[in-house]
Amino acid sequence: MAYVASVPVDHGSPIPAYAQLAEILRSKIKAGEWRHGPLPSVRQLQQEYDVGRDTAIRALSILAAEGLIFSVPRRGYYVHQDVQ
């Protein structure tokens, strides 16, 4: 399994934080970092990337719209099996 180091969200960048976070998570998914089990929780994403709740949720929503992940209510977000 490839490991992608944690890349911080640049709050001074003209690229919105949610778009940066979506790209970071997309890269980790494509690298195979999350194959089994849930992705980190919204709270974990907030803490690790120093972003707000809405930013984390918007980033996850982008990835869900792209078909990379899906949500299970009260369980979290998971990577689709056919992604990698």
Phi, psi and omega per residue, in radians:
M1 nan 2.263 3.102
A2 -1.331 2.571 3.124
Y3 -2.034 2.262 3.081
V4 -1.876 2.097 -3.134
A5 -1.085 2.654 3.130
S6 -1.162 2.158 3.137
V7 -1.879 2.196 -3.100
P8 -1.287 2.707 3.015
V9 -1.397 2.261 -3.135
D10 -1.571 1.805 -3.082
H11 -1.252 -0.199 3.098
G12 -1.645 -0.037 -3.094
S13 -1.348 2.608 3.052
P14 -1.254 -0.260 3.086
I15 -1.380 2.224 -3.106
P16 -1.001 2.566 -3.108
A17 -1.014 -0.665 -3.126
Y18 -1.134 -0.633 3.120
A19 -1.219 -0.692 3.080
Q20 -1.091 -0.798 -3.132
L21 -1.122 -0.724 3.099
A22 -1.032 -0.723 3.127
E23 -1.165 -0.719 3.106
I24 -1.062 -0.840 -3.128
L25 -1.161 -0.694 3.094
R26 -1.022 -0.760 3.133
S27 -1.101 -0.724 3.130
K28 -1.160 -0.671 3.108
I29 -1.137 -0.820 -3.119
K30 -1.161 -0.469 3.093
A31 -1.389 -0.116 3.107
G32 1.484 0.280 -3.108
E33 -1.158 -0.569 3.131
W34 -2.092 1.655 3.096
R35 -1.831 -0.608 -3.088
H36 -2.218 2.588 3.111
G37 1.387 3.073 -3.089
P38 -1.353 2.757 2.962
L39 -1.212 2.914 3.051
P40 -0.983 2.611 3.138
S41 -1.194 2.887 3.092
V42 -1.004 -0.754 3.135
R43 -1.075 -0.746 3.112
Q44 -1.113 -0.716 3.105
L45 -1.102 -0.716 3.102
Q46 -1.005 -0.826 -3.081
Q47 -1.229 -0.782 -3.079
E48 -1.187 -0.634 -3.050
Y49 -1.906 0.085 3.102
D50 0.933 0.923 3.110
V51 -2.202 2.893 3.106
G52 -1.438 2.943 -3.127
R53 -1.048 -0.803 -3.132
D54 -1.088 -0.651 3.118
T55 -1.111 -0.808 3.141
A56 -1.108 -0.773 -3.133
I57 -1.140 -0.698 3.132
R58 -1.133 -0.708 3.100
A59 -1.082 -0.784 3.119
L60 -1.127 -0.644 3.121
S61 -1.117 -0.655 3.098
I62 -1.082 -0.805 -3.130
L63 -1.167 -0.600 3.084
A64 -1.160 -0.732 3.122
A65 -1.116 -0.527 3.104
E66 -1.388 -0.156 3.136
G67 1.466 0.196 3.135
L68 -1.404 -0.603 -3.098
I69 -2.323 2.908 3.036
F70 -2.468 2.748 -3.133
S71 -1.906 2.570 3.014
V72 -2.060 2.029 -3.096
P73 -0.896 2.309 3.130
R74 1.148 0.157 3.123
R75 -2.120 -0.526 3.116
G76 2.119 -2.856 -3.124
Y77 -1.917 2.493 -3.109
Y78 -2.303 2.672 3.089
V79 -1.421 2.388 3.046
H80 -1.092 2.493 -3.079
Q81 -1.070 -0.583 -3.074
D82 -1.473 0.095 3.117
V83 -1.570 2.509 3.033
Q84 2.543 nan nan
